[in-house]
Amino acid sequence: MRPEEHPRGGTEALRREIEALGPWFHNMNLDGVWTAPEHFLGDYPAVKWRGFADAIPADLTGRSVLDIGCNGGFYAIEMKRRGAARVLGLDSDDRYLAQARFAAQMTGQDIAFVQGSVYDVGSLGERFDIVLFMGVLYHLRHPLLALDLIRETVAGDLLVFQSMQRGASTVAPVAEDYDFFATAPFAEPGYPKLHFIEHRYSGDPTNWWVPNRACTEAMLRASGFAIVGHPEEEVYLCRCAEKPEPGAVYPAPPRAQEMPA
């Protein structure tokens, strides 16, 4: 199709629409126009996707997918392209949701998008065959609670998890228990560590935590997920496993007599 024949009024008109929805974090090529051509990570998240795409079933016919923190919709679109029967994108940011709806429309994918946080997943009232939780953990003030809620309420089978990681990439053996006076293990580079960011990281005040690899894996296990694949440095494929005790701890809804009149 020549630019002057484009149903949205041509390439320049499309570029203006994309810019009006910006800034974008997902850099996607929509009918020849890149959404974030100056992205500091380049072709992102496609460059990340290429590192683990082969680990996800190529045929998702009949499957349901929940994309938590869907951002501009890149991964939701890829799931729908693989034939998923239902794809739901969840994000707390209105701008990202507008971008995701626009990208889905431009690529011809029937995807539902709703506003909400990972802490709201229980209100969805359903479990999904595949849950994507990509690039969200380190933006959360309560990361373990988020993983608990995913396991408790929406994960039906496969969790695809990704987090930025810093620190040691080694994983030290960890004992079931330690004596109170045993302090040396905590100094080991490969001991699970969740680094806290009080102010900003990469200019972003919502970057609260950064795990090392050992911490990522330990948190997933502690939330009731078994790691079955590690296809990319920051990406883990997990299956629902037995939930450890105690399980998820989060505020209970108010009792009926406590409800305001």
C-alpha positions in Angstrom: 0.0 0.0 0.0 1.4 3.4 -1.0 1.5 6.0 1.8 -1.1 8.2 0.1 -3.5 5.2 0.1 -3.1 4.6 3.8 -6.6 4.4 5.4 -5.5 6.7 8.3 -4.4 9.4 5.8 -0.9 8.5 4.9 2.4 7.8 6.7 2.8 11.4 8.1 -0.7 11.3 9.5 0.0 8.0 11.1 3.3 9.3 12.5 1.4 12.2 14.1 -1.1 9.9 15.7 1.7 7.8 17.1 3.6 10.8 18.4 0.4 12.1 20.0 0.1 8.9 22.0 3.7 9.1 23.2 6.1 8.8 24.7 6.2 5.1 24.0 8.3 2.5 25.8 7.4 -0.4 23.4 9.2 0.3 20.1 7.0 -1.3 17.4 6.8 -0.9 13.7 3.2 0.0 12.9 2.7 0.1 9.1 6.2 1.4 8.6 6.3 3.9 11.4 8.3 3.1 14.6 6.7 4.1 17.8 9.9 4.9 19.7 12.6 5.3 17.1 15.0 6.9 19.6 14.6 4.1 22.2 17.7 3.8 24.4 17.5 0.0 24.1 16.9 0.1 20.4 14.5 -2.5 19.0 12.9 -3.1 22.4 11.1 -5.3 23.4 11.5 -7.3 20.1 15.2 -7.8 20.9 14.2 -9.3 24.2 11.4 -11.4 22.7 13.8 -13.0 20.1 15.7 -14.4 23.1 12.9 -16.5 24.4 10.2 -16.6 21.7 11.0 -20.2 20.9 10.3 -21.3 24.5 6.7 -20.2 24.2 4.3 -22.6 22.4 4.0 -21.5 18.8 0.4 -22.6 18.7 -1.7 -21.1 21.5 -5.1 -22.1 20.0 -7.7 -22.2 22.7 -5.5 -20.8 25.4 -6.2 -17.7 27.5 -3.5 -15.2 28.3 -3.2 -12.4 30.8 -0.5 -9.8 30.2 0.1 -7.9 33.5 1.7 -4.5 33.0 1.0 -4.8 29.2 2.5 -1.4 28.5 2.1 -0.7 24.7 0.8 -4.2 24.0 3.8 -5.8 22.3 3.6 -9.1 24.1 -0.2 -9.2 24.1 -0.1 -8.8 20.3 2.5 -11.6 20.0 0.3 -14.0 22.0 -2.7 -13.2 19.8 -0.6 -13.8 16.7 0.0 -17.3 18.0 -3.7 -18.0 18.1 -4.6 -17.4 21.7 -8.4 -17.5 22.1 -8.5 -14.7 24.7 -5.8 -12.2 25.5 -6.4 -9.6 28.3 -3.9 -6.8 28.8 -3.8 -5.1 32.2 -2.1 -1.9 33.0 -2.5 0.9 35.5 -1.4 3.7 33.1 -4.0 5.2 30.8 -1.4 6.3 28.3 0.0 2.8 27.9 -3.5 1.4 27.5 -4.3 3.9 24.8 -1.1 2.9 23.0 -1.9 -0.8 23.4 -5.4 -0.4 22.0 -4.0 1.6 19.1 -1.3 -1.0 18.3 -3.8 -3.9 18.5 -6.1 -2.1 16.1 -3.2 -1.3 13.7 -2.1 -4.9 13.7 -5.6 -6.3 13.4 -5.6 -8.2 16.8 -8.7 -8.6 18.9 -7.4 -8.0 22.4 -9.2 -6.7 25.5 -7.4 -4.1 27.7 -8.4 -3.0 31.1 -7.0 -0.6 33.7 -5.8 -2.0 36.9 -2.7 -2.9 39.0 -1.2 -6.3 39.7 -2.7 -5.9 43.2 -6.1 -6.0 41.6 -5.8 -9.3 39.7 -8.1 -11.1 42.1 -11.0 -8.9 40.9 -10.7 -10.4 37.4 -12.3 -13.6 38.8 -10.6 -16.0 36.4 -7.5 -18.1 35.9 -5.5 -17.9 32.7 -3.5 -20.6 30.9 -0.6 -18.2 30.5 0.3 -15.2 32.6 2.9 -12.8 31.4 4.6 -10.7 34.1 7.3 -8.9 32.2 9.3 -6.0 33.5 7.0 -5.1 36.4 8.5 -6.5 39.6 11.1 -3.8 40.1 8.5 -1.1 39.7 6.5 -2.4 42.7 6.7 -1.3 46.4 5.4 -4.8 47.3 6.9 -7.3 44.9 6.4 -10.5 46.8 2.8 -9.6 47.5 2.3 -9.3 43.7 3.8 -12.7 43.0 1.6 -14.2 45.8 -1.5 -12.6 44.3 -0.7 -13.9 40.8 -0.2 -17.4 42.1 -3.3 -17.2 44.4 -5.8 -15.8 41.9 -4.9 -15.8 38.2 -2.1 -18.3 37.3 -3.6 -21.4 35.8 -0.6 -23.1 34.3 2.4 -21.2 32.9 4.0 -18.0 34.2 6.3 -16.1 31.9 8.4 -13.8 34.2 11.0 -11.2 33.4 12.8 -8.8 35.7 15.8 -6.5 35.4 18.6 -8.0 37.4 21.8 -6.6 38.9 24.5 -8.0 41.1 25.9 -11.5 40.9 24.6 -13.9 38.3 25.8 -16.9 40.3 23.4 -18.8 42.6 25.0 -19.9 45.9 23.7 -23.0 47.7 21.4 -21.9 50.5 20.7 -24.0 53.6 17.3 -24.7 54.9 18.2 -22.8 58.1 21.1 -20.9 59.7 22.2 -20.2 63.2 21.4 -16.7 64.5 25.2 -16.0 64.6 25.9 -17.2 61.1 26.4 -13.9 59.2 28.8 -15.0 56.5 26.2 -16.4 54.0 24.7 -12.9 53.6 28.0 -11.6 52.3 28.1 -14.2 49.5 27.6 -12.6 46.1 25.2 -15.4 45.1 23.0 -15.2 48.2 19.5 -14.0 47.3 19.5 -10.2 47.4 16.8 -7.7 46.6 18.5 -4.3 46.2 16.3 -1.4 47.4 16.4 1.9 45.4 15.3 4.8 47.7 15.3 7.5 45.0 15.8 6.8 41.3 17.5 4.3 39.0 17.9 5.3 35.3 16.0 8.4 36.1 12.8 6.5 37.1 11.4 7.0 40.6 9.2 3.9 40.2 12.3 1.6 40.1 12.1 0.4 43.7 13.8 -2.9 43.8 16.4 -4.9 41.7 17.0 -8.5 42.5 20.1 -10.6 41.7 19.5 -13.9 39.9 19.4 -15.9 43.1 16.8 -13.6 44.5 14.6 -13.8 41.4 14.6 -17.6 41.6 14.0 -17.7 45.3 11.1 -15.3 45.2 9.4 -17.3 42.4 9.8 -20.5 44.4 8.6 -18.8 47.6 5.4 -17.7 45.8 4.5 -21.2 44.7 6.1 -21.4 41.2 8.4 -24.1 39.9 11.0 -22.8 37.4 10.9 -25.1 34.4 12.9 -22.9 31.9 15.4 -20.1 31.8 15.6 -19.3 28.1 17.0 -15.8 28.4 19.1 -14.2 31.1 16.2 -12.3 32.7 13.3 -14.6 31.6 11.9 -17.5 33.5 9.2 -20.0 32.6 7.3 -21.3 35.6 4.6 -23.7 36.4 2.2 -23.5 39.3 3.6 -25.7 42.2 2.6 -26.3 45.8 2.1 -23.1 47.6 4.4 -22.7 50.6 3.0 -22.0 54.1 2.2 -19.4 55.1 0.7 -18.4 51.7 -0.2 -15.0 50.4 -0.8 -12.3 53.0 -2.8 -9.3 51.8 -5.6 -7.1 53.3 -8.9 -8.8 53.6 -12.0 -7.0 52.4 -14.0 -5.3 55.1 -16.7 -7.3 56.9 -20.3 -6.5 56.1 -20.9 -4.7 59.4 -17.8 -2.5 58.8 -19.1 -1.3 55.4 -20.0 2.4 55.4 -23.7 3.1 55.3 
